[in-house]
Amino acid sequence: MQFDGDLQEDGNEDKLAPKLDVIKDCALLYVAAIGGSAAARVVANKIHPVKVTGPEPIEDLLEKLKDVLNGTPPPWLRKVLLKDQERSYDFDEEQTV
């Protein structure tokens, strides 16, 4: 994906809208740097920013994520994982009043 226009880090919030639209189905966003207002807009779109210290190959990041998922994910990640699961109800155990 390529974004046109002025993409300078100058506080212009309008440049975020097309980027947020592209990642709207994502749950995680790996970033090297993100400003406070940009982070707030990302979180408001139910996307969790994950800060990394520097550029890393995506394969390495995915391997680390896989290790976290195979262990005990932090609460925010468990919430993301459960978000799309349908609630199941056991109607056989329903009490009649």
Biopython code that builds the backbone (N, CA, C, O; Angstrom):
import numpy as np
from Bio.PDB.StructureBuilder import StructureBuilder

atoms = [
    (1, "MET", "N", (0.858, -1.165, 0.000)),
    (1, "MET", "CA", (0.000, 0.000, 0.000)),
    (1, "MET", "C", (0.899, 1.221, 0.000)),
    (1, "MET", "O", (1.857, 1.291, 0.770)),
    (2, "GLN", "N", (0.599, 2.171, -0.850)),
    (2, "GLN", "CA", (1.350, 3.419, -0.894)),
    (2, "GLN", "C", (0.397, 4.571, -0.631)),
    (2, "GLN", "O", (-0.712, 4.613, -1.164)),
    (3, "PHE", "N", (0.843, 5.504, 0.197)),
    (3, "PHE", "CA", (0.037, 6.662, 0.540)),
    (3, "PHE", "C", (0.609, 7.884, -0.150)),
    (3, "PHE", "O", (1.818, 8.110, -0.133)),
    (4, "ASP", "N", (-0.270, 8.671, -0.757)),
    (4, "ASP", "CA", (0.147, 9.889, -1.441)),
    (4, "ASP", "C", (-0.041, 11.083, -0.520)),
    (4, "ASP", "O", (-0.661, 10.982, 0.539)),
    (5, "GLY", "N", (0.495, 12.194, -0.936)),
    (5, "GLY", "CA", (0.315, 13.426, -0.187)),
    (5, "GLY", "C", (1.429, 13.665, 0.803)),
    (5, "GLY", "O", (2.446, 12.973, 0.810)),
    (6, "ASP", "N", (1.212, 14.664, 1.640)),
    (6, "ASP", "CA", (2.198, 15.063, 2.640)),
    (6, "ASP", "C", (2.133, 14.109, 3.829)),
    (6, "ASP", "O", (1.134, 14.072, 4.548)),
    (7, "LEU", "N", (3.191, 13.345, 4.031)),
    (7, "LEU", "CA", (3.230, 12.378, 5.123)),
    (7, "LEU", "C", (4.235, 12.763, 6.197)),
    (7, "LEU", "O", (4.639, 11.921, 6.998)),
    (8, "GLN", "N", (4.639, 14.019, 6.222)),
    (8, "GLN", "CA", (5.593, 14.491, 7.223)),
    (8, "GLN", "C", (4.986, 14.383, 8.619)),
    (8, "GLN", "O", (3.777, 14.534, 8.793)),
    (9, "GLU", "N", (5.830, 14.123, 9.599)),
    (9, "GLU", "CA", (5.388, 14.044, 10.993)),
    (9, "GLU", "C", (5.310, 15.457, 11.562)),
    (9, "GLU", "O", (6.204, 15.905, 12.281)),
    (10, "ASP", "N", (4.234, 16.139, 11.229)),
    (10, "ASP", "CA", (4.116, 17.544, 11.599)),
    (10, "ASP", "C", (2.876, 17.837, 12.431)),
    (10, "ASP", "O", (2.517, 19.000, 12.618)),
    (11, "GLY", "N", (2.220, 16.801, 12.931)),
    (11, "GLY", "CA", (1.012, 17.019, 13.713)),
    (11, "GLY", "C", (-0.244, 17.087, 12.874)),
    (11, "GLY", "O", (-1.328, 17.295, 13.419)),
    (12, "ASN", "N", (-0.137, 16.921, 11.570)),
    (12, "ASN", "CA", (-1.298, 16.943, 10.693)),
    (12, "ASN", "C", (-2.048, 15.626, 10.845)),
    (12, "ASN", "O", (-1.614, 14.598, 10.324)),
    (13, "GLU", "N", (-3.164, 15.654, 11.553)),
    (13, "GLU", "CA", (-3.909, 14.434, 11.854)),
    (13, "GLU", "C", (-4.660, 13.883, 10.650)),
    (13, "GLU", "O", (-5.030, 12.709, 10.648)),
    (14, "ASP", "N", (-4.896, 14.704, 9.622)),
    (14, "ASP", "CA", (-5.649, 14.233, 8.465)),
    (14, "ASP", "C", (-4.934, 13.124, 7.721)),
    (14, "ASP", "O", (-5.582, 12.344, 7.024)),
    (15, "LYS", "N", (-3.636, 13.030, 7.842)),
    (15, "LYS", "CA", (-2.898, 11.986, 7.127)),
    (15, "LYS", "C", (-3.117, 10.612, 7.753)),
    (15, "LYS", "O", (-2.802, 9.598, 7.131)),
    (16, "LEU", "N", (-3.648, 10.560, 8.964)),
    (16, "LEU", "CA", (-3.889, 9.283, 9.630)),
    (16, "LEU", "C", (-5.137, 8.570, 9.120)),
    (16, "LEU", "O", (-5.187, 7.340, 9.125)),
    (17, "ALA", "N", (-6.128, 9.311, 8.687)),
    (17, "ALA", "CA", (-7.406, 8.708, 8.291)),
    (17, "ALA", "C", (-7.250, 7.626, 7.225)),
    (17, "ALA", "O", (-7.793, 6.536, 7.405)),
    (18, "PRO", "N", (-6.532, 7.871, 6.120)),
    (18, "PRO", "CA", (-6.417, 6.800, 5.122)),
    (18, "PRO", "C", (-5.621, 5.601, 5.636)),
    (18, "PRO", "O", (-5.875, 4.470, 5.223)),
    (19, "LYS", "N", (-4.674, 5.836, 6.520)),
    (19, "LYS", "CA", (-3.891, 4.730, 7.082)),
    (19, "LYS", "C", (-4.758, 3.893, 8.022)),
    (19, "LYS", "O", (-4.700, 2.664, 7.999)),
    (20, "LEU", "N", (-5.555, 4.561, 8.843)),
    (20, "LEU", "CA", (-6.443, 3.839, 9.746)),
    (20, "LEU", "C", (-7.476, 3.032, 8.970)),
    (20, "LEU", "O", (-7.860, 1.939, 9.386)),
    (21, "ASP", "N", (-7.918, 3.570, 7.849)),
    (21, "ASP", "CA", (-8.886, 2.857, 7.025)),
    (21, "ASP", "C", (-8.288, 1.559, 6.485)),
    (21, "ASP", "O", (-8.973, 0.539, 6.407)),
    (22, "VAL", "N", (-7.015, 1.600, 6.114)),
    (22, "VAL", "CA", (-6.348, 0.415, 5.558)),
    (22, "VAL", "C", (-6.157, -0.666, 6.622)),
    (22, "VAL", "O", (-6.251, -1.853, 6.310)),
    (23, "ILE", "N", (-5.893, -0.280, 7.863)),
    (23, "ILE", "CA", (-5.607, -1.265, 8.917)),
    (23, "ILE", "C", (-6.808, -1.525, 9.821)),
    (23, "ILE", "O", (-6.651, -2.110, 10.892)),
    (24, "LYS", "N", (-7.991, -1.109, 9.417)),
    (24, "LYS", "CA", (-9.167, -1.204, 10.287)),
    (24, "LYS", "C", (-9.495, -2.626, 10.733)),
    (24, "LYS", "O", (-10.138, -2.804, 11.767)),
    (25, "ASP", "N", (-9.074, -3.641, 9.984)),
    (25, "ASP", "CA", (-9.343, -5.026, 10.367)),
    (25, "ASP", "C", (-8.216, -5.647, 11.188)),
    (25, "ASP", "O", (-8.278, -6.826, 11.534)),
    (26, "CYS", "N", (-7.197, -4.866, 11.499)),
    (26, "CYS", "CA", (-6.059, -5.375, 12.274)),
    (26, "CYS", "C", (-6.352, -5.284, 13.770)),
    (26, "CYS", "O", (-7.121, -4.433, 14.217)),
    (27, "ALA", "N", (-5.733, -6.164, 14.522)),
    (27, "ALA", "CA", (-5.844, -6.114, 15.976)),
    (27, "ALA", "C", (-4.580, -5.539, 16.595)),
    (27, "ALA", "O", (-4.630, -4.935, 17.666)),
    (28, "LEU", "N", (-3.438, -5.727, 15.920)),
    (28, "LEU", "CA", (-2.147, -5.252, 16.408)),
    (28, "LEU", "C", (-1.482, -4.395, 15.347)),
    (28, "LEU", "O", (-1.627, -4.640, 14.149)),
    (29, "LEU", "N", (-0.751, -3.387, 15.804)),
    (29, "LEU", "CA", (0.023, -2.525, 14.912)),
    (29, "LEU", "C", (1.404, -2.355, 15.524)),
    (29, "LEU", "O", (1.551, -1.730, 16.575)),
    (30, "TYR", "N", (2.410, -2.908, 14.872)),
    (30, "TYR", "CA", (3.783, -2.768, 15.357)),
    (30, "TYR", "C", (4.327, -1.430, 14.888)),
    (30, "TYR", "O", (4.250, -1.102, 13.704)),
    (31, "VAL", "N", (4.882, -0.652, 15.825)),
    (31, "VAL", "CA", (5.392, 0.682, 15.518)),
    (31, "VAL", "C", (6.754, 0.885, 16.164)),
    (31, "VAL", "O", (7.029, 0.359, 17.242)),
    (32, "ALA", "N", (7.598, 1.652, 15.494)),
    (32, "ALA", "CA", (8.875, 2.055, 16.082)),
    (32, "ALA", "C", (8.671, 3.334, 16.885)),
    (32, "ALA", "O", (9.347, 3.560, 17.888)),
    (33, "ALA", "N", (7.740, 4.165, 16.438)),
    (33, "ALA", "CA", (7.417, 5.414, 17.132)),
    (33, "ALA", "C", (5.977, 5.775, 16.794)),
    (33, "ALA", "O", (5.504, 5.533, 15.683)),
    (34, "ILE", "N", (5.290, 6.357, 17.772)),
    (34, "ILE", "CA", (3.923, 6.817, 17.544)),
    (34, "ILE", "C", (3.642, 7.930, 18.544)),
    (34, "ILE", "O", (3.967, 7.811, 19.725)),
    (35, "GLY", "N", (3.052, 8.984, 18.076)),
    (35, "GLY", "CA", (2.702, 10.101, 18.945)),
    (35, "GLY", "C", (1.466, 9.795, 19.770)),
    (35, "GLY", "O", (0.720, 8.861, 19.476)),
    (36, "GLY", "N", (1.262, 10.585, 20.795)),
    (36, "GLY", "CA", (0.137, 10.378, 21.694)),
    (36, "GLY", "C", (-1.215, 10.445, 21.019)),
    (36, "GLY", "O", (-2.064, 9.582, 21.245)),
    (37, "SER", "N", (-1.432, 11.466, 20.187)),
    (37, "SER", "CA", (-2.738, 11.591, 19.537)),
    (37, "SER", "C", (-2.945, 10.491, 18.504)),
    (37, "SER", "O", (-4.061, 10.001, 18.335)),
    (38, "ALA", "N", (-1.879, 10.100, 17.813)),
    (38, "ALA", "CA", (-1.988, 9.007, 16.843)),
    (38, "ALA", "C", (-2.289, 7.696, 17.570)),
    (38, "ALA", "O", (-3.119, 6.911, 17.113)),
    (39, "ALA", "N", (-1.622, 7.458, 18.693)),
    (39, "ALA", "CA", (-1.873, 6.243, 19.473)),
    (39, "ALA", "C", (-3.319, 6.213, 19.957)),
    (39, "ALA", "O", (-3.963, 5.164, 19.937)),
    (40, "ALA", "N", (-3.822, 7.354, 20.388)),
    (40, "ALA", "CA", (-5.206, 7.426, 20.856)),
    (40, "ALA", "C", (-6.180, 7.089, 19.733)),
    (40, "ALA", "O", (-7.170, 6.392, 19.954)),
    (41, "ARG", "N", (-5.903, 7.579, 18.539)),
    (41, "ARG", "CA", (-6.783, 7.280, 17.398)),
    (41, "ARG", "C", (-6.688, 5.816, 17.006)),
    (41, "ARG", "O", (-7.692, 5.212, 16.630)),
    (42, "VAL", "N", (-5.500, 5.240, 17.087)),
    (42, "VAL", "CA", (-5.330, 3.819, 16.777)),
    (42, "VAL", "C", (-6.124, 2.984, 17.782)),
    (42, "VAL", "O", (-6.865, 2.081, 17.392)),
    (43, "VAL", "N", (-5.973, 3.281, 19.065)),
    (43, "VAL", "CA", (-6.679, 2.545, 20.113)),
    (43, "VAL", "C", (-8.189, 2.736, 19.983)),
    (43, "VAL", "O", (-8.951, 1.795, 20.206)),
    (44, "ALA", "N", (-8.626, 3.936, 19.625)),
    (44, "ALA", "CA", (-10.053, 4.200, 19.435)),
    (44, "ALA", "C", (-10.639, 3.338, 18.324)),
    (44, "ALA", "O", (-11.842, 3.078, 18.304)),
    (45, "ASN", "N", (-9.793, 2.896, 17.404)),
    (45, "ASN", "CA", (-10.217, 2.009, 16.321)),
    (45, "ASN", "C", (-10.039, 0.539, 16.700)),
    (45, "ASN", "O", (-10.062, -0.341, 15.840)),
    (46, "LYS", "N", (-9.861, 0.286, 17.998)),
    (46, "LYS", "CA", (-9.708, -1.066, 18.544)),
    (46, "LYS", "C", (-8.504, -1.805, 17.964)),
    (46, "LYS", "O", (-8.556, -3.008, 17.711)),
    (47, "ILE", "N", (-7.427, -1.062, 17.761)),
    (47, "ILE", "CA", (-6.157, -1.609, 17.294)),
    (47, "ILE", "C", (-5.141, -1.330, 18.397)),
    (47, "ILE", "O", (-5.050, -0.204, 18.886)),
    (48, "HIS", "N", (-4.382, -2.342, 18.788)),
    (48, "HIS", "CA", (-3.422, -2.184, 19.875)),
    (48, "HIS", "C", (-2.035, -1.912, 19.300)),
    (48, "HIS", "O", (-1.476, -2.778, 18.628)),
    (49, "PRO", "N", (-1.463, -0.724, 19.547)),
    (49, "PRO", "CA", (-0.100, -0.461, 19.075)),
    (49, "PRO", "C", (0.928, -1.200, 19.936)),
    (49, "PRO", "O", (0.854, -1.180, 21.165)),
    (50, "VAL", "N", (1.876, -1.843, 19.279)),
    (50, "VAL", "CA", (2.948, -2.568, 19.960)),
    (50, "VAL", "C", (4.254, -1.905, 19.553)),
    (50, "VAL", "O", (4.650, -1.962, 18.389)),
    (51, "LYS", "N", (4.921, -1.278, 20.511)),
    (51, "LYS", "CA", (6.158, -0.557, 20.206)),
    (51, "LYS", "C", (7.342, -1.517, 20.168)),
    (51, "LYS", "O", (7.518, -2.346, 21.061)),
    (52, "VAL", "N", (8.146, -1.389, 19.121)),
    (52, "VAL", "CA", (9.381, -2.162, 18.988)),
    (52, "VAL", "C", (10.542, -1.182, 19.009)),
    (52, "VAL", "O", (10.378, -0.007, 18.682)),
    (53, "THR", "N", (11.715, -1.667, 19.395)),
    (53, "THR", "CA", (12.865, -0.771, 19.550)),
    (53, "THR", "C", (13.460, -0.343, 18.220)),
    (53, "THR", "O", (14.123, 0.691, 18.143)),
    (54, "GLY", "N", (13.235, -1.114, 17.191)),
    (54, "GLY", "CA", (13.773, -0.777, 15.877)),
    (54, "GLY", "C", (13.216, -1.724, 14.836)),
    (54, "GLY", "O", (12.439, -2.623, 15.157)),
    (55, "PRO", "N", (13.610, -1.524, 13.599)),
    (55, "PRO", "CA", (13.110, -2.392, 12.529)),
    (55, "PRO", "C", (13.495, -3.854, 12.778)),
    (55, "PRO", "O", (14.641, -4.161, 13.109)),
    (56, "GLU", "N", (12.528, -4.738, 12.616)),
    (56, "GLU", "CA", (12.753, -6.176, 12.753)),
    (56, "GLU", "C", (12.053, -6.875, 11.602)),
    (56, "GLU", "O", (11.003, -6.420, 11.148)),
    (57, "PRO", "N", (12.612, -7.962, 11.129)),
    (57, "PRO", "CA", (11.920, -8.729, 10.084)),
    (57, "PRO", "C", (10.568, -9.227, 10.602)),
    (57, "PRO", "O", (10.451, -9.644, 11.754)),
    (58, "ILE", "N", (9.564, -9.178, 9.752)),
    (58, "ILE", "CA", (8.223, -9.594, 10.159)),
    (58, "ILE", "C", (8.214, -11.031, 10.660)),
    (58, "ILE", "O", (7.446, -11.374, 11.558)),
    (59, "GLU", "N", (9.065, -11.871, 10.083)),
    (59, "GLU", "CA", (9.129, -13.267, 10.522)),
    (59, "GLU", "C", (9.527, -13.360, 11.998)),
    (59, "GLU", "O", (8.998, -14.192, 12.734)),
    (60, "ASP", "N", (10.454, -12.512, 12.422)),
    (60, "ASP", "CA", (10.881, -12.501, 13.826)),
    (60, "ASP", "C", (9.750, -12.033, 14.740)),
    (60, "ASP", "O", (9.531, -12.599, 15.811)),
    (61, "LEU", "N", (9.036, -10.994, 14.308)),
    (61, "LEU", "CA", (7.918, -10.486, 15.101)),
    (61, "LEU", "C", (6.816, -11.535, 15.213)),
    (61, "LEU", "O", (6.230, -11.717, 16.280)),
    (62, "LEU", "N", (6.540, -12.219, 14.115)),
    (62, "LEU", "CA", (5.507, -13.254, 14.139)),
    (62, "LEU", "C", (5.908, -14.422, 15.039)),
    (62, "LEU", "O", (5.067, -15.002, 15.725)),
    (63, "GLU", "N", (7.179, -14.758, 15.031)),
    (63, "GLU", "CA", (7.667, -15.837, 15.900)),
    (63, "GLU", "C", (7.501, -15.450, 17.375)),
    (63, "GLU", "O", (7.094, -16.275, 18.192)),
    (64, "LYS", "N", (7.816, -14.201, 17.709)),
    (64, "LYS", "CA", (7.638, -13.726, 19.087)),
    (64, "LYS", "C", (6.159, -13.735, 19.474)),
    (64, "LYS", "O", (5.801, -14.123, 20.586)),
    (65, "LEU", "N", (5.308, -13.303, 18.545)),
    (65, "LEU", "CA", (3.868, -13.301, 18.803)),
    (65, "LEU", "C", (3.368, -14.729, 19.005)),
    (65, "LEU", "O", (2.551, -14.985, 19.890)),
    (66, "LYS", "N", (3.850, -15.643, 18.199)),
    (66, "LYS", "CA", (3.460, -17.048, 18.329)),
    (66, "LYS", "C", (3.852, -17.593, 19.702)),
    (66, "LYS", "O", (3.085, -18.329, 20.323)),
    (67, "ASP", "N", (5.045, -17.233, 20.175)),
    (67, "ASP", "CA", (5.488, -17.666, 21.504)),
    (67, "ASP", "C", (4.560, -17.130, 22.593)),
    (67, "ASP", "O", (4.219, -17.847, 23.534)),
    (68, "VAL", "N", (4.156, -15.870, 22.460)),
    (68, "VAL", "CA", (3.240, -15.267, 23.433)),
    (68, "VAL", "C", (1.890, -15.982, 23.396)),
    (68, "VAL", "O", (1.308, -16.274, 24.440)),
    (69, "LEU", "N", (1.396, -16.262, 22.188)),
    (69, "LEU", "CA", (0.099, -16.925, 22.052)),
    (69, "LEU", "C", (0.127, -18.349, 22.601)),
    (69, "LEU", "O", (-0.876, -18.828, 23.130)),
    (70, "ASN", "N", (1.254, -19.020, 22.483)),
    (70, "ASN", "CA", (1.382, -20.380, 22.999)),
    (70, "ASN", "C", (1.579, -20.410, 24.511)),
    (70, "ASN", "O", (1.431, -21.458, 25.139)),
    (71, "GLY", "N", (1.908, -19.273, 25.085)),
    (71, "GLY", "CA", (2.080, -19.176, 26.532)),
    (71, "GLY", "C", (0.827, -18.610, 27.166)),
    (71, "GLY", "O", (-0.285, -19.070, 26.906)),
    (72, "THR", "N", (1.024, -17.612, 27.992)),
    (72, "THR", "CA", (-0.091, -16.926, 28.643)),
    (72, "THR", "C", (-0.136, -15.498, 28.116)),
    (72, "THR", "O", (0.599, -14.637, 28.597)),
    (73, "PRO", "N", (-0.998, -15.240, 27.124)),
    (73, "PRO", "CA", (-1.066, -13.890, 26.568)),
    (73, "PRO", "C", (-1.501, -12.877, 27.626)),
    (73, "PRO", "O", (-2.255, -13.219, 28.537)),
    (74, "PRO", "N", (-1.032, -11.635, 27.513)),
    (74, "PRO", "CA", (-1.471, -10.600, 28.447)),
    (74, "PRO", "C", (-2.972, -10.347, 28.281)),
    (74, "PRO", "O", (-3.543, -10.680, 27.243)),
    (75, "PRO", "N", (-3.612, -9.762, 29.291)),
    (75, "PRO", "CA", (-5.064, -9.554, 29.245)),
    (75, "PRO", "C", (-5.559, -8.833, 27.994)),
    (75, "PRO", "O", (-6.584, -9.219, 27.433)),
    (76, "TRP", "N", (-4.851, -7.792, 27.544)),
    (76, "TRP", "CA", (-5.317, -7.059, 26.367)),
    (76, "TRP", "C", (-5.326, -7.954, 25.137)),
    (76, "TRP", "O", (-6.194, -7.801, 24.278)),
    (77, "LEU", "N", (-4.382, -8.884, 25.031)),
    (77, "LEU", "CA", (-4.325, -9.774, 23.876)),
    (77, "LEU", "C", (-5.387, -10.868, 23.986)),
    (77, "LEU", "O", (-5.963, -11.273, 22.976)),
    (78, "ARG", "N", (-5.648, -11.346, 25.196)),
    (78, "ARG", "CA", (-6.731, -12.323, 25.377)),
    (78, "ARG", "C", (-8.063, -11.711, 24.971)),
    (78, "ARG", "O", (-8.902, -12.380, 24.368)),
    (79, "LYS", "N", (-8.255, -10.446, 25.301)),
    (79, "LYS", "CA", (-9.491, -9.757, 24.931)),
    (79, "LYS", "C", (-9.624, -9.681, 23.413)),
    (79, "LYS", "O", (-10.711, -9.897, 22.876)),
    (80, "VAL", "N", (-8.537, -9.380, 22.723)),
    (80, "VAL", "CA", (-8.543, -9.333, 21.256)),
    (80, "VAL", "C", (-8.884, -10.704, 20.691)),
    (80, "VAL", "O", (-9.673, -10.812, 19.752)),
    (81, "LEU", "N", (-8.296, -11.746, 21.254)),
    (81, "LEU", "CA", (-8.524, -13.099, 20.754)),
    (81, "LEU", "C", (-9.969, -13.543, 20.952)),
    (81, "LEU", "O", (-10.508, -14.276, 20.123)),
    (82, "LEU", "N", (-10.593, -13.113, 22.023)),
    (82, "LEU", "CA", (-11.967, -13.509, 22.316)),
    (82, "LEU", "C", (-12.998, -12.643, 21.611)),
    (82, "LEU", "O", (-14.174, -13.001, 21.554)),
    (83, "LYS", "N", (-12.572, -11.520, 21.081)),
    (83, "LYS", "CA", (-13.488, -10.547, 20.488)),
    (83, "LYS", "C", (-14.374, -11.157, 19.406)),
    (83, "LYS", "O", (-15.574, -10.887, 19.373)),
    (84, "ASP", "N", (-13.811, -11.967, 18.529)),
    (84, "ASP", "CA", (-14.557, -12.482, 17.392)),
    (84, "ASP", "C", (-15.221, -13.830, 17.648)),
    (84, "ASP", "O", (-15.905, -14.364, 16.775)),
    (85, "GLN", "N", (-15.024, -14.375, 18.836)),
    (85, "GLN", "CA", (-15.665, -15.651, 19.138)),
    (85, "GLN", "C", (-17.112, -15.410, 19.536)),
    (85, "GLN", "O", (-17.423, -14.492, 20.295)),
    (86, "GLU", "N", (-17.983, -16.247, 19.012)),
    (86, "GLU", "CA", (-19.387, -16.129, 19.360)),
    (86, "GLU", "C", (-19.592, -16.644, 20.775)),
    (86, "GLU", "O", (-18.912, -17.567, 21.222)),
    (87, "ARG", "N", (-20.518, -16.047, 21.451)),
    (87, "ARG", "CA", (-20.871, -16.542, 22.777)),
    (87, "ARG", "C", (-21.669, -17.823, 22.599)),
    (87, "ARG", "O", (-22.533, -17.916, 21.727)),
    (88, "SER", "N", (-21.377, -18.787, 23.416)),
    (88, "SER", "CA", (-22.150, -20.024, 23.367)),
    (88, "SER", "C", (-22.941, -20.140, 24.663)),
    (88, "SER", "O", (-22.428, -19.894, 25.754)),
    (89, "TYR", "N", (-24.168, -20.510, 24.514)),
    (89, "TYR", "CA", (-25.042, -20.658, 25.666)),
    (89, "TYR", "C", (-25.477, -22.112, 25.757)),
    (89, "TYR", "O", (-25.800, -22.741, 24.749)),
    (90, "ASP", "N", (-25.481, -22.629, 26.955)),
    (90, "ASP", "CA", (-25.948, -23.987, 27.171)),
    (90, "ASP", "C", (-27.396, -23.884, 27.635)),
    (90, "ASP", "O", (-27.671, -23.687, 28.819)),
    (91, "PHE", "N", (-28.313, -24.022, 26.683)),
    (91, "PHE", "CA", (-29.721, -23.848, 26.996)),
    (91, "PHE", "C", (-30.282, -25.013, 27.811)),
    (91, "PHE", "O", (-31.345, -24.884, 28.419)),
    (92, "ASP", "N", (-29.580, -26.150, 27.829)),
    (92, "ASP", "CA", (-30.042, -27.288, 28.623)),
    (92, "ASP", "C", (-29.950, -26.999, 30.115)),
    (92, "ASP", "O", (-30.697, -27.576, 30.906)),
    (93, "GLU", "N", (-29.051, -26.121, 30.500)),
    (93, "GLU", "CA", (-28.875, -25.805, 31.916)),
    (93, "GLU", "C", (-29.686, -24.587, 32.342)),
    (93, "GLU", "O", (-29.556, -24.111, 33.470)),
    (94, "GLU", "N", (-30.515, -24.089, 31.446)),
    (94, "GLU", "CA", (-31.313, -22.910, 31.739)),
    (94, "GLU", "C", (-32.365, -23.251, 32.791)),
    (94, "GLU", "O", (-33.011, -24.296, 32.712)),
    (95, "GLN", "N", (-32.532, -22.387, 33.754)),
    (95, "GLN", "CA", (-33.511, -22.624, 34.809)),
    (95, "GLN", "C", (-34.848, -22.039, 34.404)),
    (95, "GLN", "O", (-34.902, -20.986, 33.768)),
    (96, "THR", "N", (-35.924, -22.712, 34.767)),
    (96, "THR", "CA", (-37.248, -22.160, 34.528)),
    (96, "THR", "C", (-37.710, -21.477, 35.796)),
    (96, "THR", "O", (-37.448, -21.944, 36.905)),
    (97, "VAL", "N", (-38.389, -20.387, 35.622)),
    (97, "VAL", "CA", (-38.836, -19.603, 36.770)),
    (97, "VAL", "C", (-40.326, -19.683, 36.877)),
    (97, "VAL", "O", (-40.912, -19.089, 37.782)),
]
sb = StructureBuilder()
sb.init_structure("model")
sb.init_model(0)
sb.init_chain("A")
sb.init_seg("    ")
for serial, (resi, resn, name, xyz) in enumerate(atoms, 1):
    if name == "N":
        sb.init_residue(resn, " ", resi, " ")
    sb.init_atom(name, np.array(xyz, "f"), 0.0, 1.0, " ", f" {name:<3s}", serial, name[0])
structure = sb.get_structure()
